[in-house]
Amino acid sequence: MMGTHQPQPELFSYQVDLEKRVHAQHPLRRVLALIDFTFAREVVAPTYGDNGNVSLDPAVLLKLMFLLFQENVRSERELMRRLPERLDWLWFLGYGLDDAIPNHSVLSKARKRWGGELFETLFVRTVRQCVEAGLVDGTKVHLDGSLIDADASRDSVVKADAATIARIKAAYAAQERKLDDTTPPSARTDINRGLVSTTDPDAPCVSKGPASGTARPRYKTHRMVDDRCGVITATATTPGDVAEPSQTLPLVAQHEDNTGREVVATVADRQYGTVENYCDLVERGVRPHISPLLPADHRSEGRYTKDEFLYDAANDRYLCPAGQTLRPRRFHKRRQMTDYVADKQTCAACPLRENCTASKVGRSIARHWKEETLEFARTIARLPEAYADRARRRHLMEGSFARSANLHHFKRARWRRLWRQQIQDHLIAAVQNIAILAGAVSAGVGARLPRRPTAGRGTGGAAFARGFCALRHRGVWFYAPSAGETGSCLAV
């Protein structure tokens, strides 16, 4: 006989055990086994007084914000609305069926009280746990940046002069742009200086390119990913008009501090292949596996390039393919470059002129003041290993951003102001690292992963890995794959 269930509300429920309701392989059970959220109490203790109302446990509040990104919940209101329906969430928080659900406003109040230190600490702890589990090699890293839409509409953007914008930012207590003096902006900054959002003045108005249409308020997330398993080891949040190359060295320093490992090679796309980046990395002892920027004369098809001109260091001059001399004439202090120019009359009478230049004043060659360092960096960037790393970067680095966007609400800010966006980026990075760590632990891998040969920066025998050859530049030793590994090798 077919039975029919007659639902009846129960006044008392003594037999419900949430521990038994959450299965052994539940993702949140793995998270709780890996992360001890009670560290939050010690970190935020100085922000609380000794009397007054008793707050919610900081560990519970941190878990709630973790759930917001782990489960990609639309809003904090939605999180609290769904919380009574999710037994696994209640178990994760340590709540019972009859415990009161807090108001959503406690989360915004906690963030305002705590600031961003707690969330940065959570992120750093996940990085170090991945290092201990053997998921981070630390010597080779990938880096990139991504624009984030601010929580402000285009209707909030006003156009005004610099004085009016300064008054608007002062009225809204916008964060001071300390990066203005030291960080080069992107190429589109000048046309957007006259725009400001009255909703979120920390987010400058930038566009994603000529085809993207109208500029809108945006932030930019800069991220560094380790080559072994894709663990996020460093992250930085800036206004949207800050250029990616300016964050290379800060991210390298943050990576080395978080992992305790020295960076040997950095992998990035062409926008990082600037002169400053190349020189800074080489002088630091890091191999730049970065696509070089196209030379200034790359569009002059069929004409002689700079590589076909011979530099005479003893006499500080260039010799052209016709054997004529180009001497230094113009000095650019800002660009740190010198122009070597041929004689106008000599160029006009040269039989190779059609294959060299169309300029009426003669052919010129620009030479950077650190040209030797720059050429050395470009040589490293053209190694087969560098090409292979850039191919791997396409799925490792871009895949990290794609998972952030598809699973953890990465492409749009949940909250306003720069310091809150930094909290969001730290939480998302922590969630992704924990997912990598949990997957490795459940699969029983990590410490058993094969380690790549580590090329050190010292000159001692311990730093010389088998299968690598040494390159020395201005007292700094570099290491590149030997001929047996890649089919090519550079001589010392």
C-alpha positions as CSV (number, residue, x, y, z in Angstrom):
1,M,0.0,0.0,0.0
2,M,1.3,3.4,-0.9
3,G,2.0,5.6,2.0
4,T,1.5,9.4,2.2
5,H,3.7,11.6,4.3
6,Q,1.9,14.0,6.6
7,P,4.3,16.8,7.6
8,Q,3.9,18.0,11.2
9,P,5.9,20.7,12.9
10,E,8.0,19.5,15.8
11,L,8.2,21.7,18.9
12,F,11.3,19.9,20.1
13,S,14.1,18.1,18.3
14,Y,16.5,16.2,20.4
15,Q,17.8,13.8,17.9
16,V,19.3,16.1,15.3
17,D,23.1,15.9,15.2
18,L,24.6,18.2,12.6
19,E,28.0,16.4,12.8
20,K,26.2,13.3,11.3
21,R,24.4,15.4,8.7
22,V,27.6,16.7,7.0
23,H,29.2,13.9,5.1
24,A,32.9,13.1,5.5
25,Q,34.0,14.4,2.1
26,H,32.1,17.7,2.3
27,P,34.4,20.7,1.2
28,L,33.7,22.7,4.3
29,R,34.8,19.7,6.5
30,R,38.1,19.8,4.6
31,V,38.4,23.6,5.1
32,L,37.8,23.3,8.8
33,A,40.4,20.6,9.1
34,L,43.0,22.8,7.4
35,I,42.3,26.3,8.8
36,D,41.9,27.2,12.4
37,F,39.8,30.4,12.3
38,T,40.2,31.0,16.0
39,F,43.5,32.9,15.2
40,A,41.2,35.9,14.4
41,R,40.5,36.5,18.1
42,E,44.1,37.2,18.8
43,V,44.6,39.4,15.8
44,V,41.6,41.7,16.4
45,A,41.7,41.7,20.2
46,P,43.3,45.2,20.3
47,T,40.2,46.7,18.5
48,Y,37.8,45.7,21.3
49,G,37.3,47.3,24.7
50,D,37.1,45.8,28.2
51,N,33.4,46.6,28.8
52,G,30.1,47.2,26.9
53,N,28.1,44.8,24.8
54,V,29.6,41.4,24.0
55,S,30.2,41.0,20.3
56,L,29.9,37.9,18.1
57,D,32.9,35.6,18.1
58,P,35.4,37.1,15.6
59,A,36.1,33.5,14.4
60,V,32.4,33.1,13.5
61,L,32.4,36.5,11.7
62,L,35.5,35.5,9.7
63,K,33.9,32.2,8.7
64,L,30.8,34.1,7.5
65,M,32.9,36.3,5.3
66,F,34.7,33.2,4.1
67,L,31.4,31.6,3.1
68,L,30.4,34.7,1.2
69,F,33.2,34.1,-1.3
70,Q,33.5,30.3,-1.0
71,E,29.9,29.8,-1.9
72,N,29.7,32.9,-4.2
73,V,26.6,34.2,-2.4
74,R,25.1,37.3,-4.0
75,S,25.1,39.5,-0.9
76,E,25.4,39.5,2.9
77,R,21.7,39.8,3.3
78,E,21.3,36.7,1.1
79,L,23.9,34.9,3.1
80,M,22.0,35.4,6.4
81,R,18.7,34.5,4.7
82,R,20.0,31.2,3.4
83,L,21.9,30.4,6.6
84,P,19.0,28.7,8.5
85,E,18.3,26.5,5.5
86,R,21.9,25.2,5.1
87,L,22.8,22.6,7.8
88,D,26.4,22.4,6.5
89,W,26.8,26.2,6.9
90,L,25.4,26.0,10.5
91,W,27.8,23.1,11.3
92,F,30.7,25.0,9.8
93,L,30.0,28.0,12.0
94,G,29.4,25.8,15.1
95,Y,25.8,26.9,15.3
96,G,22.8,24.7,16.3
97,L,19.3,24.6,14.8
98,D,18.0,26.9,17.5
99,D,20.8,29.5,17.6
100,A,19.8,33.0,16.6
101,I,21.0,34.1,13.2
102,P,22.9,37.4,13.3
103,N,21.9,40.5,11.4
104,H,23.8,41.1,8.2
105,S,25.1,44.5,9.5
106,V,27.4,42.8,11.9
107,L,29.7,41.9,9.0
108,S,30.1,45.5,7.7
109,K,30.6,46.7,11.3
110,A,33.3,44.1,11.9
111,R,35.2,45.1,8.8
112,K,35.1,48.7,9.7
113,R,36.4,47.9,13.2
114,W,39.1,45.4,12.2
115,G,40.5,47.0,9.0
116,G,42.4,44.8,6.6
117,E,45.1,43.2,8.7
118,L,43.1,40.1,9.7
119,F,42.3,39.2,6.1
120,E,45.9,39.7,4.9
121,T,47.0,37.4,7.8
122,L,44.5,34.7,6.7
123,F,45.9,34.9,3.1
124,V,49.5,34.6,4.3
125,R,48.6,31.7,6.5
126,T,47.2,29.8,3.5
127,V,50.3,30.5,1.5
128,R,52.6,29.2,4.3
129,Q,50.5,26.1,4.7
130,C,50.8,25.4,0.9
131,V,54.6,25.8,1.3
132,E,54.6,23.3,4.1
133,A,52.6,20.9,2.1
134,G,55.1,21.0,-0.8
135,L,52.7,22.8,-3.2
136,V,55.0,25.8,-3.7
137,D,58.4,25.7,-5.4
138,G,58.9,29.4,-5.0
139,T,61.7,29.9,-7.5
140,K,59.5,30.5,-10.7
141,V,56.4,32.7,-10.5
142,H,53.8,34.1,-13.0
143,L,52.3,37.5,-12.6
144,D,49.5,39.5,-14.2
145,G,46.8,42.1,-13.4
146,S,43.1,42.3,-13.9
147,L,40.6,45.2,-13.8
148,I,37.8,45.0,-11.3
149,D,34.5,47.0,-11.7
150,A,33.9,49.2,-8.7
151,D,30.6,49.1,-6.9
152,A,29.6,52.4,-8.5
153,S,27.6,53.1,-11.6
154,R,28.5,55.3,-14.5
155,D,25.8,57.7,-13.4
156,S,27.8,58.5,-10.3
157,V,30.7,59.8,-12.5
158,V,31.0,63.6,-12.9
159,K,33.4,65.6,-15.1
160,A,35.1,68.6,-13.5
161,D,38.4,70.4,-13.3
162,A,41.2,69.3,-11.0
163,A,40.3,71.8,-8.2
164,T,36.6,70.6,-8.1
165,I,37.7,66.9,-8.1
166,A,40.1,67.6,-5.2
167,R,37.2,69.1,-3.2
168,I,34.9,66.1,-4.0
169,K,37.6,63.7,-2.8
170,A,38.2,65.7,0.3
171,A,34.5,65.8,1.1
172,Y,34.3,62.0,0.7
173,A,37.5,61.4,2.5
174,A,39.0,59.6,-0.5
175,Q,42.2,57.7,0.2
176,E,45.4,59.7,-0.7
177,R,47.1,58.5,-3.9
178,K,50.5,57.8,-2.5
179,L,51.4,56.0,-5.7
180,D,51.2,59.2,-7.8
181,D,54.8,60.2,-7.0
182,T,56.4,56.8,-7.6
183,T,54.1,54.7,-9.8
184,P,53.7,55.4,-13.5
185,P,50.0,55.4,-14.5
186,S,48.6,53.6,-17.5
187,A,48.5,55.3,-20.9
188,R,44.8,56.2,-20.6
189,T,45.2,58.1,-17.3
190,D,45.5,61.6,-18.8
191,I,42.1,61.5,-20.5
192,N,40.4,60.3,-17.3
193,R,41.9,62.8,-14.8
194,G,38.8,64.9,-15.2
195,L,36.4,62.2,-14.1
196,V,35.5,61.1,-10.6
197,S,32.9,58.9,-9.0
198,T,30.9,60.5,-6.2
199,T,30.0,57.0,-5.0
200,D,33.5,55.6,-4.8
201,P,36.1,58.3,-5.4
202,D,39.0,55.8,-4.7
203,A,38.2,54.1,-8.1
204,P,39.5,56.1,-11.1
205,C,37.6,55.9,-14.4
206,V,39.4,53.7,-16.9
207,S,38.4,51.7,-19.9
208,K,39.6,48.3,-21.0
209,G,40.6,49.5,-24.4
210,P,39.4,51.5,-27.4
211,A,36.7,48.9,-28.2
212,S,35.3,48.8,-24.7
213,G,33.4,52.1,-24.9
214,T,32.9,54.5,-22.0
215,A,35.3,54.4,-19.1
216,R,33.9,53.5,-15.7
217,P,35.2,53.3,-12.1
218,R,37.6,50.4,-11.7
219,Y,40.2,48.9,-9.4
220,K,43.1,46.6,-10.4
221,T,44.2,43.4,-8.8
222,H,47.8,42.4,-9.3
223,R,48.5,38.7,-8.6
224,M,51.5,36.4,-8.4
225,V,51.1,32.7,-8.9
226,D,53.6,30.0,-8.2
227,D,54.6,27.7,-11.1
228,R,54.2,24.4,-9.4
229,C,50.5,24.1,-8.5
230,G,49.1,27.6,-9.2
231,V,49.1,28.7,-5.5
232,I,48.6,32.5,-5.2
233,T,51.6,33.7,-3.2
234,A,51.3,37.5,-3.5
235,T,48.5,40.0,-4.3
236,A,48.1,43.7,-4.4
237,T,45.2,46.0,-5.0
238,T,45.6,49.4,-6.6
239,P,43.4,52.0,-8.4
240,G,42.6,51.0,-11.9
241,D,44.9,53.4,-13.6
242,V,48.1,52.0,-12.1
243,A,50.3,50.2,-14.7
244,E,51.1,46.5,-14.1
245,P,54.9,46.7,-14.5
246,S,55.1,49.1,-11.5
247,Q,54.0,46.2,-9.2
248,T,56.6,43.6,-10.3
249,L,59.2,44.2,-7.7
250,P,56.7,44.8,-4.8
251,L,55.0,41.4,-5.7
252,V,58.4,39.7,-5.9
253,A,59.3,41.0,-2.4
254,Q,55.9,40.0,-1.0
255,H,56.3,36.5,-2.5
256,E,59.7,36.0,-1.0
257,D,58.4,37.2,2.4
258,N,55.3,35.0,2.3
259,T,57.1,31.8,1.1
260,G,60.6,32.2,2.4
261,R,61.9,31.3,-1.1
262,E,63.9,33.5,-3.5
263,V,62.5,34.2,-6.9
264,V,64.8,33.0,-9.8
265,A,62.5,33.6,-12.8
266,T,59.4,35.7,-13.4
267,V,57.0,34.9,-16.2
268,A,54.7,37.5,-17.7
269,D,53.2,38.8,-21.0
270,R,54.4,41.6,-23.2
271,Q,53.0,44.5,-21.1
272,Y,55.6,43.7,-18.4
273,G,58.5,43.7,-20.9
274,T,59.5,47.3,-20.2
275,V,63.0,48.6,-20.0
276,E,62.7,49.4,-16.3
277,N,61.3,45.9,-15.5
278,Y,64.0,44.1,-17.4
279,C,66.8,46.1,-15.8
280,D,65.4,46.0,-12.3
281,L,64.9,42.2,-12.5
282,V,68.4,41.5,-13.9
283,E,70.0,43.7,-11.3
284,R,68.1,41.9,-8.6
285,G,69.3,38.5,-10.0
286,V,66.0,37.3,-11.4
287,R,65.6,35.8,-14.9
288,P,62.9,37.8,-16.8
289,H,61.0,35.2,-18.9
290,I,58.9,38.1,-20.2
291,S,57.9,38.8,-23.8
292,P,59.9,41.9,-24.9
293,L,58.1,44.9,-26.1
294,L,58.2,45.4,-29.8
295,P,61.1,47.7,-30.9
296,A,60.4,51.2,-32.0
297,D,61.2,50.3,-35.6
298,H,59.3,47.0,-35.8
299,R,56.8,48.5,-38.3
300,S,59.7,49.3,-40.8
301,E,59.4,46.1,-42.8
302,G,62.3,45.5,-45.2
303,R,64.5,48.1,-43.5
304,Y,67.6,47.6,-41.3
305,T,66.8,47.2,-37.6
306,K,68.9,48.2,-34.7
307,D,70.5,44.8,-34.4
308,E,72.2,45.3,-37.8
309,F,74.1,48.3,-36.5
310,L,77.4,47.6,-34.8
311,Y,78.1,49.5,-31.5
312,D,81.7,50.6,-31.0
313,A,82.0,50.9,-27.2
314,A,85.6,52.3,-27.3
315,N,84.6,55.3,-29.4
316,D,80.9,55.5,-28.3
317,R,79.4,55.3,-31.7
318,Y,77.4,53.1,-34.0
319,L,78.5,51.8,-37.5
320,C,75.7,51.3,-40.0
321,P,75.6,48.5,-42.6
322,A,77.2,50.9,-45.1
323,G,80.1,51.5,-42.7
324,Q,79.1,55.1,-41.8
325,T,79.2,56.5,-38.3
326,L,76.3,57.5,-36.0
327,R,77.4,59.7,-33.1
328,P,75.5,60.7,-29.9
329,R,73.6,63.9,-30.4
330,R,70.4,64.0,-28.3
331,F,70.1,62.9,-24.6
332,H,66.7,62.1,-23.0
333,K,66.9,62.3,-19.2
334,R,63.4,61.1,-18.6
335,R,63.7,58.1,-21.0
336,Q,67.3,57.5,-20.0
337,M,68.3,57.1,-23.6
338,T,70.7,58.6,-26.1
339,D,70.1,59.2,-29.8
340,Y,72.9,58.3,-32.2
341,V,72.4,60.2,-35.5
342,A,74.1,59.8,-38.8
343,D,75.2,62.8,-40.9
344,K,72.3,64.1,-43.0
345,Q,74.3,64.6,-46.2
346,T,76.0,61.2,-45.8
347,C,72.6,59.5,-45.4
348,A,71.2,61.3,-48.4
349,A,73.9,60.0,-50.7
350,C,74.0,56.5,-49.3
351,P,73.2,53.7,-51.8
352,L,71.4,51.7,-49.0
353,R,69.2,54.6,-48.0
354,E,66.0,53.0,-49.3
355,N,66.6,50.0,-47.0
356,C,67.5,52.1,-44.0
357,T,65.4,55.2,-43.5
358,A,63.0,57.7,-45.0
359,S,64.0,60.5,-42.6
360,K,65.2,63.7,-44.1
361,V,67.6,64.3,-41.2
362,G,69.3,60.9,-41.4
363,R,69.0,57.6,-39.6
364,S,69.0,57.6,-35.8
365,I,69.5,54.8,-33.2
366,A,68.3,55.1,-29.6
367,R,70.5,53.5,-27.0
368,H,69.5,53.1,-23.4
369,W,71.9,54.0,-20.7
370,K,71.7,50.4,-19.4
371,E,71.8,48.9,-22.9
372,E,74.1,46.0,-21.9
373,T,71.7,45.0,-19.0
374,L,68.8,45.3,-21.3
375,E,70.2,43.2,-24.1
376,F,71.2,40.5,-21.5
377,A,67.6,40.4,-20.3
378,R,66.3,40.1,-23.8
379,T,68.6,37.3,-24.4
380,I,67.2,35.4,-21.4
381,A,63.7,36.2,-22.6
382,R,64.4,34.5,-25.9
383,L,65.6,31.2,-24.3
384,P,63.5,28.1,-25.2
385,E,62.7,27.8,-21.4
386,A,61.2,31.3,-21.4
387,Y,59.0,30.5,-24.4
388,A,57.8,27.3,-22.7
389,D,57.1,29.2,-19.5
390,R,55.0,31.8,-21.3
391,A,53.0,29.0,-23.0
392,R,52.4,27.5,-19.5
393,R,51.4,30.9,-18.2
394,R,48.4,31.0,-20.5
395,H,46.5,28.4,-18.6
396,L,48.1,28.7,-15.2
397,M,47.8,32.5,-14.7
398,E,44.7,33.1,-16.8
399,G,43.1,30.0,-15.2
400,S,43.6,31.5,-11.7
401,F,41.8,34.6,-12.7
402,A,39.1,32.6,-14.5
403,R,38.3,30.5,-11.4
404,S,38.2,33.7,-9.4
405,A,35.6,35.2,-11.7
406,N,33.5,32.1,-12.3
407,L,33.4,30.8,-8.7
408,H,34.1,33.7,-6.3
409,H,32.7,37.0,-7.6
410,F,36.0,38.4,-8.6
411,K,35.2,40.8,-11.4
412,R,33.1,43.2,-9.5
413,A,33.7,44.8,-6.1
414,R,31.2,43.9,-3.3
415,W,32.1,46.9,-1.3
416,R,33.3,50.5,-1.8
417,R,36.7,52.1,-1.2
418,L,40.1,50.8,-1.9
419,W,40.8,49.2,1.6
420,R,37.6,47.2,1.3
421,Q,38.6,46.0,-2.1
422,Q,41.9,44.8,-0.7
423,I,39.9,42.7,1.8
424,Q,37.9,41.2,-1.0
425,D,41.1,40.3,-2.9
426,H,42.7,38.7,0.1
427,L,39.6,36.6,0.9
428,I,39.3,35.4,-2.7
429,A,43.0,34.5,-2.9
430,A,42.7,32.7,0.5
431,V,39.7,30.7,-0.7
432,Q,41.5,29.6,-3.9
433,N,44.6,28.6,-2.0
434,I,42.6,26.5,0.4
435,A,40.9,24.8,-2.5
436,I,44.2,23.8,-3.9
437,L,45.5,22.7,-0.5
438,A,42.3,20.7,0.2
439,G,42.5,19.0,-3.2
440,A,46.1,18.1,-2.7
441,V,45.6,16.7,0.8
442,S,42.6,14.6,-0.3
443,A,44.5,13.2,-3.2
444,G,47.5,12.5,-1.0
445,V,49.9,14.6,-3.0
446,G,51.9,17.7,-2.2
447,A,55.1,16.7,-0.4
448,R,55.5,13.9,-2.9
449,L,55.4,16.2,-5.9
450,P,58.6,16.2,-7.9
451,R,60.6,19.3,-7.2
452,R,62.0,21.3,-10.1
453,P,65.8,22.0,-10.2
454,T,66.4,25.1,-8.1
455,A,68.8,27.6,-9.6
456,G,70.2,29.7,-6.9
457,R,71.6,33.2,-7.2
458,G,74.8,32.6,-5.4
459,T,78.1,31.5,-7.0
460,G,78.7,28.5,-4.7
461,G,78.5,24.9,-5.8
462,A,75.3,24.2,-3.9
463,A,73.5,26.7,-6.0
464,F,74.5,25.1,-9.3
465,A,71.8,22.6,-10.3
466,R,72.4,19.7,-12.6
467,G,71.3,20.4,-16.2
468,F,71.8,24.1,-15.9
469,C,74.5,26.4,-17.2
470,A,75.7,29.6,-15.6
471,L,75.5,33.1,-17.0
472,R,77.2,36.0,-15.4
473,H,76.3,39.6,-15.8
474,R,78.0,42.4,-13.8
475,G,78.9,40.1,-10.9
476,V,75.5,38.4,-10.7
477,W,75.1,34.7,-11.7
478,F,72.1,33.4,-13.6
479,Y,71.2,29.9,-14.6
480,A,69.6,28.7,-17.8
481,P,68.8,25.2,-19.1
482,S,71.8,23.4,-20.6
483,A,72.0,22.3,-24.3
484,G,71.0,18.8,-23.2
485,E,67.7,20.0,-21.8
486,T,66.5,22.6,-24.4
487,G,68.8,22.3,-27.4
488,S,70.5,25.6,-26.8
489,C,72.8,27.2,-24.3
490,L,74.3,30.6,-23.7
491,A,78.1,30.9,-23.1
492,V,79.4,32.6,-20.0
